[in-house]
Amino acid sequence: MSLNDVLVSLDIGTSEIKVIIGEVLNDSLNIIGVGTAKSNGLRKGAIVDIDETVKSIREAIEQAEHMVDMSIRNVVVAVNANHVQLHPCHGVVAVQSEDREIGDEDVTRVIEGAQVMSIPPEREIIDVIPKQFIVDGFNEISDPRGMIGVRLEMEGTIITTSKTVLHNVLRCVERAGLHIVDVVLQPLASGSIALSKDERTLGVALIDVGGGCTTVSVFEDNFLAASSVIPLGGENITKDLSIGLRTSTEEAEEIKLHYGHAFYETADEEETVEVSIIGSNEKKTFNQLEISDMIEARLEEIFELSIRELRRMGYHELRGGYVLTGGTMKMPGALDLAQAVFQANARIAIPDYIGVREPQYTVGIGTIQFAHQNAKVQGKEFGPSVSLEEPSPNRKQQEIHKNRPQENRTDEPKSSRVANFFKSFFE
């Protein structure tokens, strides 16, 4: 195994921090390590406590390191779609080589040229996604390298986000002793794994129901067309159970995970669970129907708000239907409820990789796959993400590196706008 073929993704969620180590060979992905830790520093997808978030990141990283007996150095970070905006862009350059063969430098220049636009000072570009390249008027080219031409154009999408939100995420990762080699938008990561090419072409809604928020995205003509975030998720279901059953949040979460059912009509009345009543030594028995009644009400609200958000974005009917993912979607009955609410084709997307066949890993796995594919298009090189050194017993020692000058790094292309931003921010 070559270390240059290994990528590490970091998914900072409201309920869990997830680290995925993947080996990419000939565009084939092999998952070799996974680390998860309870996330204590986020609320509704936003960081509210940097120290707690850093601690959770370290725990997830250490778990993944011990699984593969390697030390993680570089990560690709997935950022949520909260405060994200999509802007169409267009770049044009003249091919510079004497023989008029288009190379990596021409592609880099046209992508950089497409970014010359007015961006408000409170926002930052996190990525540029090419839709097509045009060579001397011939369009729909996915990779122009090696072609002969005089004029090279690129049409794509610029993704911007709030500087404050991005800075806080990047600061947490850096303080955990890690280097960031790329940033990937969560809907793009999920879409690369959860959706087929036909679905993305026809028009499909991707609904990612996480712990603190739900991300609603639309893919059309094979590209991300719109994305929005609803501040409701699995944690709201847990709170509803805690109130309804009069028990602690921790016990409500356990009941949701082990006895929860999202569709009242198919819940089992015979299945019961004893619940400790908060503030007393009393225990009370509830059946799955009673539990399902509370869960269904909240999840139905999330689905209805998703429909409302899609209509607000201008999408009333999607031929590709609805694809659901995220940790909350592993609950029995979730698909039945979705089909009843959406009144359309719906399915749950689960990654087909050994050890991570659960919907909460969709973003983490998709981050590796999308970053690898996007790097090939843009001519990026990440370098090794792991080393064969023994994993550090205490990652706190790595904080001394957080202010190390970034220009000594060789794993990021000088042409990357994101890399330049990291350099200026962390110096």
PyMOL commands that set and color helices and strands:
alter all, ss='L'
color gray80, all
select helices_A, chain A and resi 3-5+50-68+104-114+163-175+186-194+197-202+234-245+249-259+264-266+288-312+327-330+334-342+359-378+395-401+406-408+417-426
alter helices_A, ss='H'
color red, helices_A
select strands_A, chain A and resi 6-12+16-25+28-38+42-43+46-47+71-72+74-79+85-94+123-135+138-141+151-162+179-185+204-209+214-220+223-230+272-276+283-287+322-325+346-348+386-387
alter strands_A, ss='S'
color yellow, strands_A
deselect
rebuild
show_as cartoon
